[in-house]
Amino acid sequence: MKQYLVIDIGGTAIKYALMNQEATIISQDETSTPYIDKAHFFKTLDGIIAPVQKIISGIAISMPGRLDPIKGYAFTSGAIMYLNETPIKDILEERYHLPVSVDNDGKCAAQAEAWKGNLSDVNSGIVIILGTGIGGGVILNHELWRGTHGTAGELSSLTSDFTQHHCIEKRWTILNSYGGLTMPYAKLKQLPEKEVTGRSFFRALENSDEDAKQVFKNFIHTLTSGIITIQAVLDIDKVCIGGGISAQDSLIEATRECVKKYFTTTGSRYAVREPLIGRCRFKNEANLIGALKHFLIQHNI
């Protein structure tokens, strides 16, 4: 069976795996993402690709940013700003003489869940990835919905207040990313932000720390507000939440309860119906699996 090299480029690390076309991982590893320039970035990719170049049938890339998924062109690239306006697909195909695909990481995660994960049993759904920002992807009629400009699912831009003063602090990427828990808690405790981690926050929550409970309540409220807004527009079957903090059962259960409370107390008066709330099946491998799926679709495999 053919093997493919799948690479997930993140702001901190580059994860990569050899996979077959059924998404079985044969081997995997990771390395730090260079922060210097393109030259160092592609040199790092050389170290990943060259050792397996002769045994792979293609390269699938997942990365942040606004991308052209057909041309494999990065208009923007999230925190890896030196990759803005870069024809990544063309560069790698010329360098290695192998077929290459490139897609947005949130959309890769959505494709993974629709293909082999917790959206595979529904007609439509959305993936919400809670990380240093908020990524995501929309599945409609079993297919990834990209929107007119390819930016459907860019959930970080959701906002509850677009006035100039509140525009940034009221964006979903501030309220419901990883920092939406750690930063308010650090402020309440008068601690340096770097001293509060997701692990220490949830430990405080488990110990019934009143400040942690209030921060968590606010976090769940704004997360639920975003889900209700999405549901009013898309009318989906299911919401799958991913990202590191989604491993906390308390977060999934609290979100499920808050969504249910809304639709039980007020939602029944309106046409909008309650979606199922669940966790993504795939964790660290989601972007890899979805990137492979995009490669298989793009190259008709």
N, C-alpha and C positions, 0 to 999 in steps of 0.2 A: 504494500500500500504506500502511496506517495506521502511524503512528509513536507510540512510547511514550517517556515520560521515565522512566528508571530511575535510582534514587539509592541509593548505598551509603554509609550513615552509619557512619563509624568513629570511634574515639577521638581520632585525630589529624586526619584529613581526611575530607571529604565528596566522594566521587567520583560523577560523574553522566554519563549518556550518552543520546543519542537513539538508539533502536533500532527496527527493524521486528519483526514478530512471529516472524521466523525467527532472531532474535538477532543480526542483522547490525548492527554499530555504525556509525551515520551520522556522529556526532560525539561527542566526549567531552572532559571537563575535570574539574578538581577545585578545591576551596577548603578552607581551614582550618576545622575544627570549632570553633564557639564554646564557650568554657568558662564563660560567665557565667551565663546563665539561659535559660528557654524563650523569652522575648521575643526575645533576640538570635538564638536558634536558628531560630525561624520567620521572622525577618527575613532570615536567610541563605538559607533555602529560598525566600523570596519572590524573591530575586535570581536564583535558579536557575530557578524555575518560570514566573514572570511573562513573561519574554521569549519563551517557547515555548508558552504556554498555548493559543493559538489554533490551533496546528498539531498538537497531540498528542491522542491518544484515551484517555489514562489515565496514572497515575503509579504506579510500582512501587517499593517501599521495601525495602531490606535494612538491618538494624541489629542490634546485639548485644542480649542480654537475654532474659528470659522473656516471651514474647508470646502473645497470642491471635491466631492467624493468620487467623481468620475476622472477628473484630471489629476487628482492627488495633489492639489495645490493648497498651501496654507496661506490664507489671507491674514489670519491672526493665529497665535499659538499659545494663548494663555500666559502663564508666567515665563515661558521660554521665549522671550520676546525677540531674540536674535533669529528665530525661525519665521518671523512675520514675512509675508510675501516671498515664500520659498516653494519652488516646484519639486517637492520631495519625491514624488513618484518618478518624475523624469530623471532626477539625479541618481536615484538608486537603480533604476532600470539600465541606465547608461553605464553605471559603475559595475554592476554584477551580471547584466545580461539575463535577468530573471524577471518574470511578471511580478508587479508590485501593486498593492492597493493601500489606500490611506483613508481613514474615516475618523470622525469625532469620537472621543472616548465615551461620552454620555450615550450617543447613538449606538455605539458598540455594545454597551451594557444592556440597552433595550433590546437589541437584536439577539443577544445571548439569552435573555429571559424569554423572548418570544419563540426562539428556536428550541431550546432544551430546558428552559427554566420555569419559573412560576407564572409566566404569562402564556405558556404554550397551550393552556386549556381554555382560554377566553378569546373572544373576538377582538376586543380592544382593551388597551391598558396604557399605563404610563409608569416609567421607572424614574424615581427620584433618588439621586445619589448625594448623600449628605457628607461632604468632605470639607476641604479648605474653602471651597466654594460650593455651589449646587449644580450638579450636572443632571442630565436626564435625556429621555427620549420618549417619543409617542408612537404607540402601535395602534393602527386603525385597520380593521378588516384583515388582521394577521400580518400586516406589512408595516414597515417603518415609514412614518410620515415625516418628511423633511420640511415641508412648507415651501412657499414661493421662493424664498431666498436661502433655503437650506438651514435655517436657524430655529426651526420648530424644536421645542424641548430645551431651549436655553433658559432654564428656570431661574438662574441667578438674577435675571432682570425683572422678575415680578416685584411689584412695589405696592404698598398700601398708601403711599403719599408721594406725589410727584412734584410737590413744590420745591423750590430751590434749597430751602433750609433743611428739609428732611429727605431729600431725594436719595442720598447715599445710605443714611442710617436706617431707612425704612425699606431698603431693598431686601429681598429674600436671602441674597447671598450673605448679608450681614446678620439678619435675624435668625436664620436657620441653618447656617453652616456650622461646622465644628466650633468656631469661635462664638457662635450665638449662645453656647453654654458656658464656655470657659472664661470669656472676657467679662460678662456681667457678674459672674461669680467672683472672679478676681477683684473686680471693683468693689463689690459689697464687702469682701473680706480684707480690702486694702492690701492686696498681695500683688507682686509683679506678675504680669500676664503669663510670662514664661514658666512660672512656678505651678500653674494650674493646668493639668492635663485632663483629657477625657476620662482616663482611669481614676484620677483623684476626685474628679467631680462626681462620678457615679458612686464612688465609695462614700463620699459625703452624703449623697442622696440616700443610699442604703442605710446610713446611720441616722437618718431623719434630721439632717441639718436643715434648719428652717430657711436659710438663704438659698441653699441648693434646691429645696422644694419649690420656692417661689420662682427661681430662674427656670426650673424645669417646667413649671406650669405655664409660664409665659412662652417658652419655646414651643410647647405642644399647641398652645393657642394659635400662634402665628403659623405653625406648620399646618394645622387644620384649616386655617383661613385660606392658605394657598391651595390646599387640596380641594376645598369647596369651590373656589374660583375656577380652578381647572375643570372640575366636574361640570360646572354650569356651562362651560364652553364646549367641552368634548363629549360629555355623556358616556364615559368609559365604564367598563365592567370592573376593573381592578387597578389598584395602585400598589406597586411594589417599591419598598424603601430599601435602599442599599447604602453603602459607605460604612466606614469603620464603626460609627456609633450605632448603626442599625443592629449590631450584634447584641445590644442590650434589650432583653425582653421587655423591660419596663418602658422603653421608648415606643416599641411597636404596640404594646397593649394600651398605653395611654393615648396614642394617636387613634387607635381603633375605637376606644371608648369615647373620645372627644368628638370624632366624626359621627358616631352613632347617636350621641346626645344631641348634636345639632339637627340631624335628620329626624330624630324622634320628637323633639320639642318644637322645631320650626320648619324643618324641611318638608313635612307632609303637606304644608299649605301651598307649596310651590311645585312646579313641574319637575324640578331637578330631583334625581333619585340617588340613593346612597350607593357608593362604590364599595367593593371589598377592599380591605386594607391588609397587606401582608408584607413579608420580608422577601427581598431578592434571594433566589436560590444560590446564585454564584457570588462569591466575595472577591477575593483578590484576582480570581481568574476571569471575571465577567468581561473585562475589556478585551482580553485575549480571545475568548470564545467568540465574542461578537465581531472582532476584527477578522477572524477566520471566516465567519459567515459572510461578511461583506466581500471578502476576497473570492469566495466560491461563487457568489452571485455575480460579481463583476466579470469573472472569467468563465462564466457558464459551466461550472464544474458540478 
